[in-house]
Amino acid sequence: MTDLLNSAELDALRKIDTPTVCNALEYLDERFRTHGFTTQPFVSLDATLEPLVGYAMTATIRAHEKPLLSPEKLRERRLEYYEYIASGPRPGIIVIQDLDPNPGFGAFWGEVNTTVHQALGVNGALTNGSFRDTDACAKGFQILGGLIGPSHAYVHVVDTAISVHVHGLAVQPGALIHADHHGAVAMSSELARQVPEVAALLGRREKVILDACKAPGFSIDSLKAAIQGSADIH
């Protein structure tokens, strides 16, 4: 990866919510109206945290059936996964696809894994699977998951650094992700650098309409004028 955003560019994206990022991406590339974003709801560990912005490190898991590998091989695979996370791009977002027929049967995320990942320098995760220990997870670590559940069952890592699908979003390792409690979107660094400026433009356009709706004496005529005035802002 050679086209990483700098700290100022990343900070600018963290000040914007994910729906606004999606609006800006649609303005920049019409294809974002039909792809590149999640299409199913998430449960947020802490909706008060700022948006997650970072580069995807991917994995798949299973939990429903007891794995065929020996305990030693499972431990080896787990350590290989942690090595992958430790050496990945920063800021990083862990994106895990739960492959079970009923994703979330066993939780990968909880007190231990949030603490381990935060210590490794990662502060967030995206998964169609489950999480638990909601009161004991590492403070400041964000999880956007499919559900909350009580057990880890037989949860184990299957593969790492592969293409995954989470709630309608296809994610490649290294993809730039923006995510909050609304969902997630993946974009190129080139487009990401343009998002804050376009978001500000769209915000100015929306403000004309919102201000008109809140003004005394609002009418359909003032709405028509506001919509026309909004379109004239460039």
ABEGO torsion letter per residue (X at the ends): XABBBBAAAAAAAAABBAAAAAAAAAAABAAAAABGBBABBBBBABAABBBBBEBBBBBBBBAABBBABBAAAAAAAAAAAAAAAAABBOBBBBBBBBABABBGABBABBAAAAAAAAAAGBABBBBABBBBGAAABBBGBBBBBABBBABAEABBBABBGBBBBBGGBBBBBGBBBBBBAAEBBBBBAAAAAAAAAAAAAAAAAAAAAAAAAABBGBBAAAAAAAAAAAAABX
